[in-house]
Amino acid sequence: MSLSKQQTIGAVGGGVFLVLAGGLGWMLFSAWSDRTDAEVRRDDLRTSFENFNNAPVFPSRGSIASVKSNETSYAAWYTDAVSFAARGDKVAPEETPPIFKQRLQSEVRRMAALPGGANGKISSAEFLFGFEQYLGGGGVLPQSADVPRLALQLDTISSVVDMCAEAGVLEIKSVQRVEPKKDEAEDDDRGRNKKKKKSAAKKAGDDELKQTCLEYAFELSTRPAALVTLINEITSTKRFCVVKDFSFRESADMIVDKITAVETAAAQKNRPASSRRRRRGGDAAEENAGANTLSKDDRVVVDPELDAPILVKFNLAVYDFGRGAAPAAAPETPAETSEKKEGK
């Protein structure tokens, strides 16, 4: 069925109208969208401007220059601070487990021979200074991976023991090497933990990544004066040390013990007299007056040097920043030099 001329013109006009209406609608939608985006950018810029304008430090040229100057000053201060803190860093010598154990035995014998108040020595004859796992009857050979850490621990313990002997500490009763805590994430998912370390390496500096800490627990028997000297020595050493969990108590109360001994002696002295016949009033009064008067030997004298020693407990954290120099090789003796020449 063919369309009439009027119908054809009407269909064409309707199509054109729809196209024009669609185009007009698209232009209106595009204009509305552009206006919305412009309003969002305007609000963001206004918020940013208000934040800058209301900031504690206005971002002027002088403020920006000051911030850059502070960054430079902080970097210089940080470098100096880390260098000062790391001035006592040490590097463990390269040793095999048998050689380290031999050196450990020799060093423990040397420390045990230092002067002190335990039969003239700094410790008992059986004391092993925290290395019971590797010495004694059930001692084992350390693992190769543990030798560098054990060497650093031996160096720190030897230094503290030498300080104790020089300060006049009576006895070292206990030394414990606090084993570093393992990260649970490493045990559960080592692969994921490696990724975390790599990402942390990008954010943190090299100094933070190389920083390590080894802790020790000490228990001493000493006099107050020797304790003060020891703490001063520890805090003035070049190693970066932190004393934690410090506590002390008296090993005995000399005053209470003396009073108790006097009262016990007086009670034993007066006990047989109660079984005797009753004396006259004058004799009884003289006996009571004599009992209430302390003799010269029974008087209590307070003197820190005569008091019982105090028991001191503290933890020592020693930090290392990975900047220690490798130990220098020992100089050759003349005998070794002549032997090399003869060998040539």
C-alpha positions in Angstrom: 0.0 0.0 0.0 1.7 3.2 -1.1 1.6 6.3 1.1 0.1 9.5 0.0 2.1 12.6 -0.5 0.8 14.1 2.7 1.6 11.0 4.7 5.1 10.9 3.3 5.7 14.5 4.2 4.3 13.9 7.7 6.6 10.8 8.3 9.6 12.7 7.1 8.8 15.7 9.3 8.2 13.4 12.3 11.6 11.8 11.8 13.3 15.1 11.5 11.5 16.3 14.6 12.6 13.2 16.6 16.2 13.7 15.4 16.2 17.4 16.4 14.5 16.5 19.7 17.1 13.9 20.5 20.0 16.2 19.6 18.5 19.0 21.7 18.1 16.5 24.6 21.7 15.4 24.3 22.9 19.0 24.2 20.9 19.8 27.3 22.3 16.7 29.1 25.8 17.5 28.1 25.5 21.1 29.3 24.0 19.9 32.6 26.9 17.4 33.1 29.5 20.0 32.3 27.9 22.4 34.7 27.9 19.7 37.4 31.6 18.9 36.8 32.4 22.6 36.9 30.6 23.0 40.2 32.5 20.1 41.7 35.9 21.5 40.6 34.8 24.9 41.9 34.0 23.5 45.3 37.2 21.5 45.4 39.2 24.6 44.6 37.3 26.6 47.1 37.9 24.0 49.8 41.6 23.8 48.9 41.9 27.6 49.0 40.2 27.8 52.4 42.5 25.1 53.8 45.5 26.9 52.6 44.2 30.2 53.9 43.2 28.9 57.3 46.4 26.8 57.7 48.6 27.4 60.8 51.5 28.3 58.4 50.3 30.3 55.4 51.9 29.0 52.2 53.7 32.1 51.4 57.1 32.2 49.7 58.8 32.8 53.1 57.0 29.8 54.6 57.9 27.5 51.7 61.5 28.6 52.0 61.4 28.0 55.8 60.0 24.5 55.3 62.7 23.6 52.8 65.3 25.0 55.2 63.8 22.9 58.0 64.0 19.8 55.9 67.7 20.4 55.3 68.3 21.1 59.0 66.4 17.9 60.0 68.4 15.8 57.5 71.7 17.2 58.9 70.5 16.6 62.5 69.3 13.1 61.7 72.7 12.2 60.1 74.6 13.5 63.1 72.3 11.9 65.6 72.5 8.5 64.0 76.3 8.8 63.7 76.5 9.6 67.3 74.2 6.8 68.4 76.1 4.3 66.2 79.6 5.3 67.3 79.7 2.1 69.4 78.4 -0.3 66.8 80.4 -3.5 66.5 80.7 -6.2 63.8 81.1 -9.8 64.9 84.3 -11.5 63.8 84.0 -14.3 61.2 84.4 -17.5 63.2 83.4 -21.1 62.8 81.4 -22.7 65.6 84.3 -24.7 67.0 86.6 -21.6 67.1 83.8 -19.5 68.7 83.2 -22.2 71.4 86.9 -22.3 72.2 86.9 -18.5 72.6 83.7 -18.7 74.6 85.2 -21.1 77.1 88.3 -19.0 77.5 86.3 -15.8 78.0 84.0 -17.4 80.6 87.1 -18.6 82.6 88.5 -15.1 82.4 85.3 -13.5 83.7 84.9 -16.1 86.5 88.4 -15.2 87.7 87.6 -11.5 88.2 87.6 -10.2 91.8 84.4 -10.0 93.8 82.6 -11.0 96.9 81.8 -14.7 96.2 84.9 -16.3 97.8 87.0 -13.6 96.3 85.5 -13.9 92.8 82.8 -12.1 90.8 80.7 -15.3 90.6 80.5 -18.9 91.7 82.8 -21.4 90.1 80.0 -23.1 88.2 78.5 -19.9 86.8 78.5 -19.8 82.9 77.3 -16.2 82.3 74.2 -17.0 80.3 75.8 -19.6 78.0 74.6 -22.7 79.7 73.3 -24.1 76.4 76.8 -24.3 74.9 79.0 -25.0 78.0 78.9 -27.4 80.8 78.2 -31.1 80.7 75.3 -30.9 78.2 76.8 -28.1 76.1 76.2 -28.3 72.3 78.1 -26.7 69.4 76.3 -23.5 68.2 74.8 -23.3 64.7 76.8 -21.4 62.1 73.9 -19.0 61.6 73.9 -18.2 65.3 77.6 -17.5 65.7 77.6 -13.8 64.8 74.7 -13.0 67.2 76.4 -15.1 70.0 79.7 -13.3 69.4 78.0 -9.9 69.9 76.2 -11.2 73.0 79.5 -12.4 74.4 81.1 -9.1 73.8 78.3 -7.2 75.6 78.2 -9.6 78.5 82.0 -9.4 78.9 81.9 -5.6 78.9 79.2 -5.5 81.6 81.0 -8.1 83.7 84.3 -6.0 83.5 82.3 -2.9 84.5 80.9 -4.8 87.5 84.4 -5.9 88.6 85.8 -2.4 88.3 82.8 -0.9 90.2 83.1 -3.3 93.1 80.0 -5.5 92.6 80.1 -8.4 95.0 78.5 -11.1 92.9 76.8 -11.7 89.6 74.0 -14.1 90.3 72.3 -14.4 87.0 72.8 -13.5 83.3 70.2 -14.3 80.7 70.4 -13.7 77.0 66.9 -12.6 75.9 66.3 -14.3 72.6 64.8 -11.9 69.9 61.1 -12.5 69.3 60.2 -14.0 65.9 57.5 -12.4 63.8 54.5 -14.7 63.6 53.9 -13.5 60.1 57.2 -15.0 59.0 56.2 -18.4 60.3 52.7 -18.3 58.7 53.5 -16.8 55.4 57.1 -16.1 54.6 56.4 -15.1 51.0 53.9 -12.4 52.0 56.3 -11.2 54.7 59.1 -10.7 52.2 56.8 -8.5 50.1 56.0 -6.5 53.2 59.7 -6.0 53.9 60.4 -4.9 50.4 57.6 -2.4 50.5 58.8 -1.2 53.9 62.3 -0.9 52.5 61.1 1.7 50.0 59.4 3.7 52.7 62.0 3.5 55.5 65.6 4.5 55.4 68.6 2.2 55.4 69.3 3.0 59.0 65.9 1.7 60.2 66.3 -1.5 58.2 69.7 -2.3 59.7 68.8 -1.4 63.3 68.9 -4.4 65.6 68.4 -4.8 69.4 69.7 -7.5 71.8 68.5 -7.7 75.4 70.0 -9.1 78.5 68.7 -9.7 82.0 71.2 -9.3 84.9 70.9 -10.0 88.7 73.6 -8.7 91.0 74.5 -8.5 94.6 76.2 -5.2 95.4 76.6 -2.2 97.7 74.8 1.1 96.9 78.1 2.9 96.0 79.1 0.1 93.6 75.6 0.2 92.0 75.9 3.9 91.3 79.3 3.5 89.8 78.1 0.6 87.6 75.1 2.5 86.3 77.3 5.5 85.5 79.7 3.3 83.6 76.9 1.7 81.5 75.3 5.0 80.6 78.6 6.5 79.6 79.7 3.8 77.3 79.8 4.3 73.5 77.4 1.5 72.9 73.7 2.7 72.6 72.4 1.0 75.8 69.0 1.4 77.5 68.5 0.2 81.1 64.9 -1.2 81.5 62.9 -2.9 84.3 65.3 -1.7 87.0 64.5 -2.9 90.5 66.4 -3.6 93.8 65.6 -4.9 97.3 67.5 -5.6 100.5 68.8 -9.1 100.9 68.4 -8.8 104.6 67.1 -6.3 107.1 70.0 -5.7 109.5 67.9 -3.6 112.0 65.0 -6.1 112.3 67.4 -9.0 112.5 69.4 -7.3 115.3 66.4 -6.4 117.3 65.0 -9.9 117.0 68.3 -11.4 118.1 68.5 -9.1 121.1 64.9 -9.9 122.1 65.5 -13.6 121.7 68.7 -13.4 123.8 66.9 -11.5 126.5 64.0 -13.9 126.6 66.3 -16.9 126.9 68.3 -15.1 129.6 65.2 -14.3 131.7 63.6 -17.7 131.3 65.6 -19.6 133.9 65.0 -16.8 136.5 61.3 -17.4 136.5 61.8 -20.9 138.0 63.8 -19.6 141.0 62.4 -18.3 144.2 61.1 -14.8 144.2 63.7 -12.3 145.2 63.3 -9.2 147.2 61.7 -6.1 145.7 65.0 -4.1 145.4 66.9 -7.0 143.7 64.0 -7.5 141.2 64.0 -3.7 140.3 67.7 -3.8 139.7 67.4 -6.9 137.5 64.6 -5.2 135.4 66.6 -2.1 135.0 69.6 -4.1 133.8 67.4 -6.0 131.3 66.1 -2.7 129.7 69.6 -1.4 129.2 71.3 -2.6 126.0 75.0 -3.5 126.1 77.5 -2.0 123.7 77.4 -5.1 121.5 73.6 -5.1 121.3 73.2 -1.6 120.1 72.0 -1.1 116.4 74.3 0.9 114.2 73.1 1.9 110.8 75.9 2.0 108.2 75.5 1.3 104.4 78.9 -0.3 104.4 77.9 -2.7 107.2 74.4 -3.5 105.9 73.7 -6.6 103.9 74.1 -6.1 100.2 71.2 -5.3 98.0 69.9 -7.5 95.1 69.6 -5.6 91.9 67.7 -6.8 88.7 67.7 -4.9 85.4 67.3 -5.5 81.7 69.8 -4.0 79.3 68.8 -3.3 75.7 71.8 -2.8 73.4 71.0 -1.3 70.0 73.1 -1.6 66.8 72.6 0.6 63.7 74.7 -1.4 61.3 77.5 1.1 61.0 80.2 -0.8 62.8 83.6 -1.3 61.1 84.9 -4.8 60.5 87.4 -5.9 63.1 91.0 -5.3 62.0 93.3 -8.2 61.4 95.7 -8.9 64.2 99.3 -7.6 63.4 101.8 -10.3 62.6 104.4 -11.0 65.2 108.2 -10.9 64.3 108.3 -14.7 64.5 105.5 -15.1 62.0 107.2 -12.7 59.6 110.5 -14.6 59.8 108.7 -17.9 59.2 107.1 -16.5 56.0 110.5 -15.3 54.8 112.1 -18.6 55.4 109.2 -20.3 53.6 109.9 -18.2 50.5 
